[in-house]
Amino acid sequence: MPNPSDETKNKDEAYFKIWDIAQKHTSTRWTLLTFFFSVSFAIFGVSMKNDSSLLPLYVTMFVAVAIYWFTYALFLRFNDFTTYLRSRIKEMEDQGLVSLDLQTKIRPYMDERKKISATRLILLFGILYTIAGIAISIFFYS
């Protein structure tokens, strides 16, 4: 019969594997988002600079803003998976299956320090970005 400490050690290893997957997933999420946001901003910037474009400004602005919102939707989807992984970690902690309590301790700490979430910041910026794209298309380059 296995010793309880061996069982806890195995659960701790599983816990760290899930934690590692969550960290890698988060890193991948931000890498992809940075790429797509950069493409969106580049199209937005180039469209304002290029007076001899074959496409009207509102078309390129629409493409830039659409890429931004696609990226936001992608962010939400990736965030769902990260949230799920973290909930599994928290569940393991709550059930006393592991000797660790990283997720339990980090949540109150982060909530205390967090004024606004990344999701809300990206959403707010997206709304402002969309308004700017519409305003520039209509008022400045008609």
Secondary structure, DSSP 8 states (H G I E B T S, - for coil): ---HHHHHHHHHHHHHHHHHHHHHHHHHHHHHHHHHHHHHHHHHHHHHH-TT-SS-HHHHHHHHHHHHHHHHHHHHHHHHHHHHHHHHHHHHHHTT-SS--HHHHHHHHHHHH-SS-HHHHHHHHHHHHHHHHHHIIIII--
